[in-house]
Amino acid sequence: MFDFARSVRFRSFPSLSGAAVLAVAAVVLSGCEVTETSGNTYRPGPVCPMNYDPVCAERRGQERTFPNACQARAEDWRVVSSGQCRAGESRDIRRDRDDSNRDFRDRPRDRTDRRDFDRNRNDNPVRDPRLTPRDRPDRGTPRVSPVAPGGACPQVVQEVCGQVGNRTRIFMNRCELLRAGANEVPAAQCRRGNR
């Protein structure tokens, strides 16, 4: 019996010492805090649409044309006007926080040299209630811009019939038609089937 007690004692000692080591390690490691101190400060910017609506933006006295206002702001440029930047043109345009133009000097004028806000509402065909929705240019179908830089077209479904060589087919929109180098043809030619 003496041998049995001795063998049990020696066998249990390594397992007790292993348990004690694990307990000490658990106590020590529970006080540790993981902090990431890498120099990586990458923060992805906003995701901008691929709309082509050029704007002129300014930063530190330099002007640059961007495909749209979102891309200009994503690169920390301040939008100063719509359209492309023109060399040698000084801009004295005041803008609100939301970049809307408050300066009436840029407002379009009609043929009578009256500012837009002075005109009768019905002078503008977009606002003329007498026109049927089909006649109104702003109703019905969204505008699809021509091919944007980089060849990206908006995903607008506005089917257009086009011809490449002697073959006609339906394109998703006018931008896709222009990108394929096709000529726009009457829709009746596409209804007859592809030739």
C-alpha positions in Angstrom: 0.0 0.0 0.0 2.9 2.3 0.7 4.0 1.9 -2.9 0.6 2.7 -4.2 0.4 6.0 -2.2 3.8 7.0 -3.3 3.0 6.4 -7.0 -0.3 8.3 -6.7 1.5 11.2 -5.1 4.1 11.5 -7.8 1.6 11.1 -10.6 -0.7 13.8 -9.2 2.2 16.2 -8.6 2.9 16.9 -12.3 -0.8 17.4 -13.0 -1.1 19.8 -10.0 1.9 21.8 -11.0 0.5 22.0 -14.6 -2.8 23.2 -13.3 -1.0 25.8 -11.1 1.0 27.1 -14.1 -2.2 27.4 -16.1 -3.9 29.3 -13.3 -1.0 31.7 -12.9 -0.9 32.3 -16.7 -4.6 32.9 -16.8 -4.4 35.5 -14.1 -1.4 37.3 -15.7 -2.9 37.3 -19.2 -6.3 38.5 -18.0 -4.7 41.8 -17.1 -3.4 42.3 -20.6 -5.0 44.7 -23.1 -4.4 44.3 -26.9 -3.8 47.7 -28.6 -3.1 48.1 -32.2 -0.3 50.6 -32.8 0.4 50.1 -36.5 0.9 53.2 -38.6 -1.9 52.1 -40.9 -4.5 55.0 -40.8 -6.2 54.1 -44.0 -9.9 55.2 -44.0 -11.8 54.5 -47.2 -13.5 57.5 -48.6 -17.1 57.8 -49.8 -18.3 55.7 -52.7 -19.2 58.1 -55.5 -21.5 57.3 -58.4 -20.1 57.3 -61.9 -22.3 60.1 -63.1 -20.7 62.5 -65.5 -21.7 66.0 -64.4 -18.4 68.0 -64.5 -17.6 70.5 -61.8 -14.8 72.9 -61.3 -13.2 72.6 -57.8 -10.6 74.7 -56.0 -7.9 73.8 -53.4 -5.0 76.1 -52.3 -5.5 78.4 -55.2 -5.5 75.7 -57.8 -8.5 74.8 -59.9 -9.3 71.3 -61.3 -12.2 69.7 -63.2 -13.7 66.6 -61.7 -16.3 64.3 -63.3 -18.8 65.1 -60.5 -19.0 66.9 -57.1 -18.8 63.7 -55.0 -15.4 62.8 -56.4 -14.2 66.4 -55.9 -15.3 66.4 -52.3 -13.8 62.9 -51.7 -10.4 64.3 -52.6 -10.9 67.3 -50.3 -11.5 69.9 -53.1 -14.1 72.6 -52.7 -16.6 72.8 -55.6 -16.7 76.4 -57.0 -18.9 76.0 -60.1 -20.6 73.5 -62.4 -19.0 72.7 -65.7 -15.3 72.5 -66.6 -12.7 74.9 -65.2 -11.7 77.7 -67.7 -8.1 79.0 -67.7 -7.7 82.6 -66.7 -11.2 83.1 -65.5 -11.5 84.6 -62.0 -14.4 83.3 -59.9 -16.1 85.4 -57.3 -18.9 83.1 -56.4 -20.4 82.8 -53.0 -21.7 79.4 -51.9 -23.7 78.1 -49.1 -22.5 75.2 -46.9 -24.3 72.8 -49.1 -22.5 74.2 -52.2 -25.6 75.8 -53.7 -25.0 79.0 -55.5 -26.3 82.1 -53.8 -24.9 84.5 -56.4 -27.5 85.7 -58.9 -24.8 86.9 -61.4 -24.5 83.3 -62.7 -28.2 82.8 -63.3 -29.2 82.1 -66.9 -30.9 84.9 -68.8 -33.5 84.6 -71.4 -33.6 86.5 -74.7 -35.3 89.5 -73.1 -32.3 89.8 -70.8 -34.4 89.2 -67.8 -33.1 87.0 -65.0 -34.7 83.6 -64.5 -36.5 84.6 -61.3 -38.1 87.6 -63.0 -39.7 85.7 -65.8 -43.2 84.4 -65.9 -43.3 80.7 -64.8 -45.0 79.7 -68.0 -42.2 81.1 -70.1 -40.2 78.0 -69.2 -41.4 74.9 -71.1 -40.4 72.7 -68.2 -42.8 74.6 -65.9 -45.6 75.1 -68.5 -48.7 73.2 -67.2 -50.4 73.4 -70.6 -47.9 71.0 -72.1 -48.8 67.3 -71.9 -46.4 65.1 -70.0 -45.2 63.6 -73.3 -44.2 67.1 -74.6 -42.4 68.1 -71.4 -38.7 67.6 -71.6 -38.3 66.7 -67.9 -40.9 64.0 -67.8 -40.9 60.4 -68.8 -37.4 59.3 -69.2 -34.3 60.2 -67.3 -31.4 61.9 -69.1 -28.5 59.6 -70.0 -25.3 61.4 -70.4 -22.9 60.6 -73.2 -20.0 58.3 -72.5 -18.2 59.4 -69.4 -14.4 59.4 -69.0 -13.3 55.9 -68.4 -16.1 54.5 -70.5 -18.6 53.9 -67.6 -22.2 54.3 -68.4 -25.1 54.7 -65.9 -27.2 51.7 -65.3 -30.4 53.4 -66.6 -32.8 51.3 -68.7 -33.9 53.5 -71.6 -33.8 51.2 -74.6 -32.4 52.6 -77.9 -32.3 51.0 -81.3 -28.8 51.2 -82.9 -27.0 50.0 -85.9 -23.4 48.8 -86.0 -22.3 48.1 -89.6 -25.3 46.4 -91.2 -26.6 44.8 -87.9 -29.3 46.4 -85.7 -29.8 45.7 -82.0 -31.3 47.2 -78.9 -29.0 48.9 -76.5 -29.8 49.5 -72.8 -29.4 53.3 -73.1 -27.9 56.0 -75.4 -24.6 56.0 -73.5 -24.2 52.2 -74.2 -25.0 52.9 -77.9 -22.4 55.6 -78.1 -19.8 53.5 -76.3 -20.4 50.6 -78.8 -19.9 53.1 -81.7 -23.3 52.5 -83.1 -25.6 54.9 -84.9 -29.1 55.5 -83.5 -31.9 54.3 -85.8 -35.7 54.3 -85.6 -37.0 51.7 -83.1 -39.1 50.0 -85.9 -35.8 48.7 -87.4 -35.1 46.7 -84.2 -38.6 45.3 -84.0 -38.1 43.6 -87.3 -35.5 41.4 -85.7 -31.7 41.4 -86.0 -30.4 41.3 -89.5 
